[in-house]
């Protein structure tokens, strides 16, 4: 799939609210969001519709209604084979990358008991 179609699909997804999969941005708004010409956006919309990723319902005097038909993204517990936003990859500090960070031990905390 060409880059403009991907950009338009992402722009459509940005307009979907809540749990729904429908939105109605104008072609000119999609063109501004993607940096593409309106004709390019129109071609991308036809490409997305032909691929079955969106359904377009033309409405008289109003922007078209776009329904996104995207498969659910699988999230795996292990994070292997898919990206899980709940899992962060933390790289240990390295002397070869960036500014070295001095690692100091956690200060000891003295517990003071109340006098009786």
N, C-alpha and C positions, 0 to 999 in steps of 0.2 A: 504494500500500500504506500502510495506517495506521501511525502511529508505534509503537504497542505491538507490532505484528508485527515491525517492524524491530528494536526493542529485544530482543525474544525471539530473533530470528535471531542477533543479535550475542552474546547471552548463551550461546546454544547453541555458537556458534563458539568462544567462550572456553573451553568444556569439551572441545573436540576436542584430542586430543594427537597429537603427531608427524605422520606423513604420513596418518593415517587420517582418516575423515570421520564417525566415529560417536561418540556420547556418550550418557549416560543420566542427566542431572540430573533431580531431581524437580520437579514443578510448583511446589511451595512454594519450592524454591531459586531457580527462575527468577523467581518473583514477588518474592522478596527482592532479587535482582540488578537487576531492571528497575524496581522501585518500583510495579509493577502489582498489582492484585488477582488471586487465583488464577483466578477465572472469566475475567478479561481475558486471562490467559496461555493458558488453554485455548482461548479463541476465536482468539487469535493463532496458536496451534499448528495449529488447523484451517485457518486462512487460508493459512499457509505450506505446509501439506500440499496444499491445493487448488491452490495456485499451482505445485506441483511443486518447491518449493525444499527440502523435507525429506520424508523417508519415515519414518513412525512405525510401530514394531512393538511392540504391547502385550505385556507379559510378566507372567505371574501372580505376584502377591506382590512384584513388583519394579518400579522405575520403568521407563517405556517406553524403548525404544532408538530414538534419533533418528539418522538418516543424512542428512547434509547433501548436497544435490545442487546445488552452486553452480558456475556456469561459471568457468573459469580467468580471472584478471584479466590482460589483456594489458599487458606492459611494453614500451614502445617505446624504442629507443635515443635518439631525440631528445627524448623527454619531451613532445612535442607531442601533444595529444589524450588523454593519460593521465598518471597520476602515477607517477613512478619514484623510489622511496625512495633510490636511489643518487645522485640529483642533488639538490643543495641550491641554493636560491635565496639568494644573499647580496646584501643591499641595502647600497649604500655609505652611509657615515655622512652624516647630514644635520643641518644646524644647526636645522632646523625640527622635528626629532623627537628627543625624549629629551634626555639629558645630552650635551653636546658632548664628544667624545673627542679629546684631543690626539694627533696622529699624529707620532711622532718617528722619525727615520731609524734604521735598524739600526746599532749601534755598529761601528766598524771593528775588525777583529781582526788583531792584529799576530802574524805567524808568526815565531818565533825559531828560528833554525837552531842546531843543536849545534856547539860549537867543536871543531875537529880538532887 
